[in-house]
Amino acid sequence: MSEQHKSTTHFGYQTVNADEKEQMVASVFHSVAAKYDVMNDLMSFGIHRLWKRFTIDCSGVRPGHKVLDLAGGTGDLTAKFSRMVGDQGQVVLADINDSMLKVGRDKLRNKGLGSNIAYVQANAEALPFPDNHFDLITIAFGLRNVTNKDKALASMQRVLKPGGRLLVLEFSKPQHEIMSKLYDFYSFNVLPKMGALVAQDSESYQYLAESIRMHPDQETLKHMMEEAGLEQVEYFNLTDGVVALHRGFKF
Ligand SMILES: C[S@@+](CC[C@H](N)C(=O)[O-])C[C@H]1O[C@@H](n2cnc3c(N)ncnc32)[C@H](O)[C@@H]1O
């Protein structure tokens, strides 16, 4: 393929060839996997736990359900869903990155969970599951990292059961100027330093800040989900829109 026909995308603020992004994202998560949980608590002052709690409250999960925790990483949501679906249900923790999956699997096993959890290494753009399979799919802080988000959303729509729901928890656009300014200062001045200090890796946390700014805002993501065939799409701003939970159904 000639240079001018190669499709490009963003890796943070950098424009890169679409086929390079996956590898660059992989390096970030191989690098942060071991320190991922501790960094999450530090960077968000623990608030990520409340965002995840809200996601669980919106999940409608019941005993016996099949749940896909996509880009599930170290498995925070999987742990909760595993308890909710019980012995008759199943939770699939899927992630493209084997370092993140390994940290997740070890953590969940240490919590005594596992009999109803399956671990699958998979790309969100091409999910290796049958059509109409899951009652619920969650993707928390994952979609931002995916190269072709439309393809991923279509893949999720395909594997959802009719009546099933998709929850996308992701950084979004703060609603007030003052929050926006504070958040910018924190993301670009404090986060990379914290990353350097705790995880010896400032670049990955610079990518985090940049990738958040490049991610579609609330209305754009809502539209993308509708284009992928999801219905009754709505979103809930959390922490003034620093994070938003989008919910859509397949009918
Ligand atoms: C910020 S972590 C989120 C982990 C977890 N969901 C949470 O909320 O703590 C993002 C995860 O997305 C995964 N990821 C990135 N691109 C992906 C893709 N194309 N398909 C599946 N997972 C992907 C990464 O490997 C990483 O584990």
The ligand as a Gaussian input file, in Angstrom:
#p B3LYP/6-31G(d) Opt

LIG

0 1
 C       -7.358000       1.532000      31.314000
 S       -7.454000      -0.218000      31.185000
 C       -9.053000      -0.561000      31.864000
 C       -9.119000      -1.836000      32.645000
 C      -10.414000      -2.085000      33.414000
 N      -11.534000      -2.168000      32.518000
 C      -10.648000      -1.023000      34.452000
 O      -11.611000      -0.275000      34.307000
 O       -9.886000      -0.934000      35.398000
 C       -7.719000      -0.437000      29.449000
 C       -7.644000      -1.861000      29.000000
 O       -8.057000      -1.919000      27.626000
 C       -7.315000      -2.949000      27.004000
 N       -7.413000      -2.795000      25.539000
 C       -6.823000      -1.846000      24.766000
 N       -7.133000      -2.021000      23.479000
 C       -7.960000      -3.099000      23.419000
 C       -8.620000      -3.773000      22.362000
 N       -8.497000      -3.357000      21.089000
 N       -9.378000      -4.845000      22.652000
 C       -9.492000      -5.288000      23.935000
 N       -8.888000      -4.689000      24.986000
 C       -8.134000      -3.603000      24.744000
 C       -5.931000      -2.761000      27.579000
 O       -5.113000      -3.888000      27.374000
 C       -6.246000      -2.465000      29.047000
 O       -6.248000      -3.632000      29.830000

